[in-house]
Amino acid sequence: MTQAAADTASPEPIPAELLKTIANARPHLPTLVEHILYLPELCPATQNPAPGSTLTISYQAGEWLLELFSLDTYIDAFFAHPVVRDMELFVQTVAQDAANAARIEVKVLADVRLNRVRQGQRITVVAQPEA
């Protein structure tokens, strides 16, 4: 690639930019939403998280709902991420990004199975949308 081409090449998307929402057709109805995502391997070195790991994103629906297909794309964007490299930061990041996108308080629970250790992790984060 030439330098000119490198200068105009679009940067890799930031994961938060991949999260999309759809309008809630009936925001007046109390609706609890839970997205249960089966986590893919995110770290090529350790192959963590191990198969069977899940991430549950839950929120009381407001005007907006997290769009299903964008959640998969968003999570996949963390594969070999240069900054988000531990499960705690990953869950914190997902919680904040989801709260910002849905514009409502979001709770994220990770139930993580790990390779190379005889343990798992359960991580819970509650995030408010940032201004």
TIMITI-690978 format. One record per residue (C-alpha): x, y, z. Coordinates in nm, 2 decimals. Layout:
N
<<X Y Z>>
...
END
This chain:
131
<<0.00 0.00 0.00>>
<<0.14 0.34 -0.09>>
<<0.17 0.61 0.18>>
<<-0.12 0.81 0.01>>
<<-0.34 0.50 0.03>>
<<-0.25 0.44 0.39>>
<<-0.33 0.80 0.48>>
<<-0.68 0.77 0.33>>
<<-0.76 0.42 0.45>>
<<-1.04 0.41 0.69>>
<<-0.94 0.32 1.05>>
<<-1.07 0.00 1.21>>
<<-1.41 0.07 1.36>>
<<-1.43 0.14 1.73>>
<<-1.65 -0.13 1.88>>
<<-1.90 0.12 2.03>>
<<-1.97 0.26 1.68>>
<<-2.09 -0.09 1.58>>
<<-2.38 -0.10 1.83>>
<<-2.71 0.00 1.68>>
<<-3.06 0.05 1.83>>
<<-3.41 0.03 1.70>>
<<-3.71 0.22 1.82>>
<<-3.93 0.06 2.08>>
<<-4.27 0.03 1.92>>
<<-4.44 0.03 2.26>>
<<-4.23 0.22 2.51>>
<<-4.53 0.26 2.74>>
<<-4.53 -0.11 2.82>>
<<-4.29 -0.22 3.10>>
<<-4.05 -0.45 2.92>>
<<-3.75 -0.62 3.06>>
<<-3.50 -0.71 2.78>>
<<-3.22 -0.97 2.83>>
<<-2.98 -1.05 2.55>>
<<-2.79 -1.37 2.62>>
<<-2.48 -1.38 2.41>>
<<-2.26 -1.69 2.38>>
<<-1.91 -1.55 2.38>>
<<-1.66 -1.63 2.11>>
<<-1.29 -1.67 2.18>>
<<-1.16 -1.32 2.22>>
<<-0.79 -1.38 2.31>>
<<-0.59 -1.57 2.04>>
<<-0.31 -1.64 2.29>>
<<-0.51 -1.81 2.57>>
<<-0.82 -1.90 2.37>>
<<-1.03 -1.73 2.64>>
<<-1.31 -1.71 2.71>>
<<-1.36 -2.08 2.69>>
<<-1.67 -2.23 2.52>>
<<-1.98 -2.20 2.73>>
<<-1.91 -1.85 2.84>>
<<-2.20 -1.61 2.83>>
<<-2.27 -1.24 2.85>>
<<-2.62 -1.12 2.96>>
<<-2.72 -0.76 2.88>>
<<-3.04 -0.67 3.06>>
<<-3.23 -0.34 3.08>>
<<-3.58 -0.20 3.13>>
<<-3.67 -0.09 2.78>>
<<-3.71 0.28 2.71>>
<<-3.75 0.45 2.38>>
<<-3.47 0.24 2.22>>
<<-3.38 -0.12 2.21>>
<<-3.04 -0.27 2.13>>
<<-3.04 -0.42 1.78>>
<<-2.97 -0.80 1.78>>
<<-2.75 -0.84 1.48>>
<<-2.52 -0.55 1.57>>
<<-2.46 -0.70 1.91>>
<<-2.28 -1.00 1.75>>
<<-2.08 -0.77 1.53>>
<<-1.99 -0.55 1.83>>
<<-1.87 -0.85 2.04>>
<<-1.67 -0.99 1.75>>
<<-1.48 -0.66 1.72>>
<<-1.31 -0.73 2.06>>
<<-1.12 -1.03 1.92>>
<<-0.75 -0.96 1.98>>
<<-0.84 -0.60 2.08>>
<<-0.52 -0.40 2.15>>
<<-0.67 -0.22 2.47>>
<<-0.95 -0.43 2.61>>
<<-0.75 -0.74 2.71>>
<<-0.91 -0.86 3.03>>
<<-1.26 -0.98 3.11>>
<<-1.32 -0.72 3.37>>
<<-1.25 -0.43 3.13>>
<<-1.44 -0.61 2.86>>
<<-1.76 -0.64 3.07>>
<<-1.72 -0.28 3.19>>
<<-1.68 -0.16 2.83>>
<<-1.98 -0.35 2.71>>
<<-2.20 -0.22 2.99>>
<<-2.10 0.14 2.93>>
<<-2.13 0.12 2.55>>
<<-2.48 -0.06 2.58>>
<<-2.60 0.21 2.83>>
<<-2.49 0.48 2.60>>
<<-2.65 0.33 2.29>>
<<-2.98 0.24 2.46>>
<<-2.98 0.57 2.66>>
<<-3.08 0.38 2.97>>
<<-2.93 0.20 3.27>>
<<-2.79 -0.14 3.16>>
<<-2.68 -0.44 3.37>>
<<-2.42 -0.68 3.22>>
<<-2.35 -1.02 3.37>>
<<-2.06 -1.23 3.24>>
<<-2.04 -1.59 3.33>>
<<-1.69 -1.68 3.20>>
<<-1.52 -2.01 3.17>>
<<-1.14 -1.99 3.15>>
<<-0.87 -2.20 2.99>>
<<-0.54 -2.27 3.17>>
<<-0.69 -2.22 3.52>>
<<-0.93 -2.42 3.74>>
<<-1.17 -2.14 3.78>>
<<-1.43 -1.92 3.62>>
<<-1.54 -1.57 3.67>>
<<-1.88 -1.40 3.72>>
<<-1.86 -1.03 3.66>>
<<-2.15 -0.79 3.70>>
<<-2.15 -0.43 3.59>>
<<-2.43 -0.17 3.61>>
<<-2.38 0.14 3.38>>
<<-2.57 0.46 3.34>>
<<-2.56 0.64 3.00>>
<<-2.29 0.91 2.98>>
<<-2.39 1.26 2.89>>
END
